[in-house]
Amino acid sequence: MPRFTDELRALAGAKWDAVVHHKFANELAAGTITDGVLARYLIQDHRFLDAFVVLLASMVAAAPSLGDRIPGCQFLALITGRENTYFERSFEALGVDEAARANAPNAPPTAAFDLLMRDAAKTSYPEMLAVLVVAEWRWAQLAAGAAATPMIMVRVSG
């Protein structure tokens, strides 16, 4: 019997594939993305980190048991630790100062995704999980595709 998430992914079909195989994702995996494009993306991505933390912390609080909370707590620690310093190190490596980050307007998808996560944080545990699964599964799929391609982003990792 297929997992429910696999069924949902299959229903998304071409839309899901368009995200996972987008030009940005392909260039990121191949290490051919330009610094300017990467910098703009990272500014937008970092913008909704707070909303993601709010949603993840809400999911941890709403989880039905300690066993269900622990993976969320571990992920929360990862997101607020190395993940956040990745952004800081990347901005420094790309020459993106605080003023550039503060003055860049939110792109419409950034604003919509931020609102979606903040709204989901006020819903039920299953609804919170649905938003988290989609957000993180997309990255897992991108990483799986990138695993077959050597990454060239070493200069900002660490």
Secondary structure, 3 states (H helix, E strand, C coil): CCCHHHHHHHHHHHHHHHHHCCHHHHHHHHCCCCHHHHHHHHHHHHHCHHHHHHHHHHHHHHCCCHHHHHHHHHHHHHHHHHHHHHHHHHHHHHCCCHHHHHHCCCCHHHHHHHHHHHHHCCCCHHHHHHHHHHHHHHHHHHHHHHHCCCCCCHHHCC
